[in-house]
Amino acid sequence: MARERYFQSQVVEVRELSELVRHVVLEREDGAALPYTAGQFIMIHFPDEHGVEINRSYSMSEPPEALPGRFGLCVKRVDGGRGSELIHSLGEGDTIKTSGPYGRFVLKNAPPRDIVLVATGTGVAPYRAMIPELRARIEAGHRIWLLFGVRTVDELLYHDEWRDLATQHPDGFLYRPVVSRPRPEASWSGPVGYVSAFLDELDAAIAPDDAIAYLCGVPAMIDDMRAALLERGFTRRTVKTEKYASPPPPGKKVALPPGKAR
Ligand SMILES: Cc1cc2nc3c(=O)[nH]c(=O)nc-3n(C[C@H](O)[C@H](O)[C@H](O)COP(=O)(O)OP(=O)(O)OC[C@H]3O[C@@H](n4cnc5c(N)ncnc54)[C@H](O)[C@@H]3O)c2cc1C
């Protein structure tokens, strides 16, 4: 029997993580399970201002085994953004049309020695869902890097969890946060700039042919880091990406690079 693609999900918990980012926990209203793999995303479906249904994607930020039957999202409110403002308007008990899970941005089996996770902002959400898997891999002898770039210190989402992991596994989990525009009152003593600030350290510490990289967040970071890693000997197979962007509005054609036919 074909499975219904869409299902309603109900908000069961809301937690503000920063001025612009909230963590929302939802569960399927029909009580069915929602099996997923850490790194996958869910879609929300809602009508736009013309009544046309549009969708937005959000990575699941809770480990699958943490909340059976439930899933968490971590969403940044974008000014005038339809999907993110909708999520920020929800309260406990509200429901929303959803579908999923989708996506292949998941940890590979039998990975190489170094696993380099790179995120900007809420792009850290899939990695948070991976924490139990990351622990297992560290314990199996892998080394995990998290290069995490944000604008302001309060956007270092789940910072304490990353710091705890690094404290528990000083050689196995290398947490590298970087802030591009620290506010003077935030007393940030870490590096200022972008995730590319850590490329020199990676150059000195890892062998690209024994490493895999995952890049998640704003498209500009992904394009830049991907190019930088490919130059260093990573390959298309060893750089996995998840670009956080909205789909084009309904009816709008996507521009293709010259010479590419659809
Ligand atoms: C696979 C996948 C997973 C994703 N996971 C997450 C997630 O876990 N958390 C999350 O917050 N987002 C995530 N996104 C991005 C999300 O789907 C939306 O693109 C984002 O919430 C903006 O949608 P919106 O409807 O609010 O804004 P829109 O109505 O699409 O855009 C409104 C305006 O804001 C601009 N804009 C759009 N995004 C941003 C931005 N990030 N910063 C500044 N301006 C912007 C647009 O260019 C436009 O001008 C993911 C995207 C994908 C493809």
The ligand as an SDF file (V2000), in Angstrom:
LIG
                    3D

 53 58  0  0  0  0  0  0  0  0999 V2000
   18.2380   20.5640    2.6990 C   0  0  0  0  0  0  0  0  0  0  0  0
   18.0350   21.8920    3.4120 C   0  0  0  0  0  0  0  0  0  0  0  0
   18.0400   21.9240    4.8040 C   0  0  0  0  0  0  0  0  0  0  0  0
   17.8570   23.1470    5.4620 C   0  0  0  0  0  0  0  0  0  0  0  0
   17.9050   23.1670    6.8270 N   0  0  0  0  0  0  0  0  0  0  0  0
   17.7490   24.3310    7.4920 C   0  0  0  0  0  0  0  0  0  0  0  0
   17.8260   24.3610    8.9240 C   0  0  0  0  0  0  0  0  0  0  0  0
   18.0330   23.3210    9.5990 O   0  0  0  0  0  0  0  0  0  0  0  0
   17.6420   25.5540    9.5440 N   0  0  0  0  0  0  0  0  0  0  0  0
   17.4120   26.7140    8.8400 C   0  0  0  0  0  0  0  0  0  0  0  0
   17.2470   27.7680    9.4770 O   0  0  0  0  0  0  0  0  0  0  0  0
   17.3570   26.7150    7.4780 N   0  0  0  0  0  0  0  0  0  0  0  0
   17.4980   25.5560    6.8030 C   0  0  0  0  0  0  0  0  0  0  0  0
   17.4230   25.5410    5.4320 N   0  0  0  0  0  0  0  0  0  0  0  0
   17.0650   26.7880    4.7290 C   0  0  0  0  0  0  0  0  0  0  0  0
   15.5210   26.8870    4.6870 C   0  0  0  0  0  0  0  0  0  0  0  0
   14.9820   25.8460    3.8890 O   0  0  0  0  0  0  0  0  0  0  0  0
   15.0380   28.2170    4.0950 C   0  0  0  0  0  0  0  0  0  0  0  0
   15.7210   28.4680    2.8910 O   0  0  0  0  0  0  0  0  0  0  0  0
   15.2360   29.3840    5.0560 C   0  0  0  0  0  0  0  0  0  0  0  0
   14.5340   29.1450    6.2820 O   0  0  0  0  0  0  0  0  0  0  0  0
   14.6760   30.6870    4.4270 C   0  0  0  0  0  0  0  0  0  0  0  0
   13.3660   30.4250    4.0230 O   0  0  0  0  0  0  0  0  0  0  0  0
   12.2010   31.4960    4.2310 P   0  0  0  0  0  0  0  0  0  0  0  0
   10.9670   30.9590    3.6080 O   0  0  0  0  0  0  0  0  0  0  0  0
   12.1230   31.9120    5.6540 O   0  0  0  0  0  0  0  0  0  0  0  0
   12.7290   32.7480    3.4200 O   0  0  0  0  0  0  0  0  0  0  0  0
   12.4110   33.0580    1.8920 P   0  0  0  0  0  0  0  0  0  0  0  0
   10.9920   33.4930    1.7650 O   0  0  0  0  0  0  0  0  0  0  0  0
   12.8590   31.9010    1.0700 O   0  0  0  0  0  0  0  0  0  0  0  0
   13.4240   34.2350    1.6410 O   0  0  0  0  0  0  0  0  0  0  0  0
   13.1220   35.5720    2.0590 C   0  0  0  0  0  0  0  0  0  0  0  0
   14.3010   36.4670    1.7670 C   0  0  0  0  0  0  0  0  0  0  0  0
   15.3760   36.1600    2.6650 O   0  0  0  0  0  0  0  0  0  0  0  0
   16.5640   35.8220    1.9340 C   0  0  0  0  0  0  0  0  0  0  0  0
   17.1760   34.7090    2.6840 N   0  0  0  0  0  0  0  0  0  0  0  0
   16.8550   33.4030    2.5600 C   0  0  0  0  0  0  0  0  0  0  0  0
   17.6030   32.6570    3.4270 N   0  0  0  0  0  0  0  0  0  0  0  0
   18.3840   33.5210    4.0970 C   0  0  0  0  0  0  0  0  0  0  0  0
   19.3530   33.3770    5.0990 C   0  0  0  0  0  0  0  0  0  0  0  0
   19.6910   32.1750    5.5980 N   0  0  0  0  0  0  0  0  0  0  0  0
   19.9540   34.4980    5.6020 N   0  0  0  0  0  0  0  0  0  0  0  0
   19.6150   35.7090    5.1120 C   0  0  0  0  0  0  0  0  0  0  0  0
   18.7030   35.9110    4.1320 N   0  0  0  0  0  0  0  0  0  0  0  0
   18.1210   34.8500    3.6310 C   0  0  0  0  0  0  0  0  0  0  0  0
   16.1020   35.4150    0.5660 C   0  0  0  0  0  0  0  0  0  0  0  0
   17.1190   35.6460   -0.3950 O   0  0  0  0  0  0  0  0  0  0  0  0
   14.8840   36.2990    0.3550 C   0  0  0  0  0  0  0  0  0  0  0  0
   15.2790   37.5550   -0.0900 O   0  0  0  0  0  0  0  0  0  0  0  0
   17.6360   24.3490    4.7310 C   0  0  0  0  0  0  0  0  0  0  0  0
   17.6190   24.2910    3.3310 C   0  0  0  0  0  0  0  0  0  0  0  0
   17.8100   23.0860    2.6790 C   0  0  0  0  0  0  0  0  0  0  0  0
   17.7760   23.0560    1.1540 C   0  0  0  0  0  0  0  0  0  0  0  0
  1  2  1  0
  2  3  1  0
  2 52  2  0
  3  4  2  0
  4  5  1  0
  4 50  1  0
  5  6  2  0
  6  7  1  0
  6 13  1  0
  7  8  2  0
  7  9  1  0
  9 10  1  0
 10 11  2  0
 10 12  1  0
 12 13  2  0
 13 14  1  0
 14 15  1  0
 14 50  1  0
 15 16  1  0
 16 17  1  0
 16 18  1  0
 18 19  1  0
 18 20  1  0
 20 21  1  0
 20 22  1  0
 22 23  1  0
 23 24  1  0
 24 25  2  0
 24 26  1  0
 24 27  1  0
 27 28  1  0
 28 29  2  0
 28 30  1  0
 28 31  1  0
 31 32  1  0
 32 33  1  0
 33 34  1  0
 33 48  1  0
 34 35  1  0
 35 36  1  0
 35 46  1  0
 36 37  1  0
 36 45  1  0
 37 38  2  0
 38 39  1  0
 39 40  1  0
 39 45  2  0
 40 41  1  0
 40 42  2  0
 42 43  1  0
 43 44  2  0
 44 45  1  0
 46 47  1  0
 46 48  1  0
 48 49  1  0
 50 51  2  0
 51 52  1  0
 52 53  1  0
M  END
$$$$
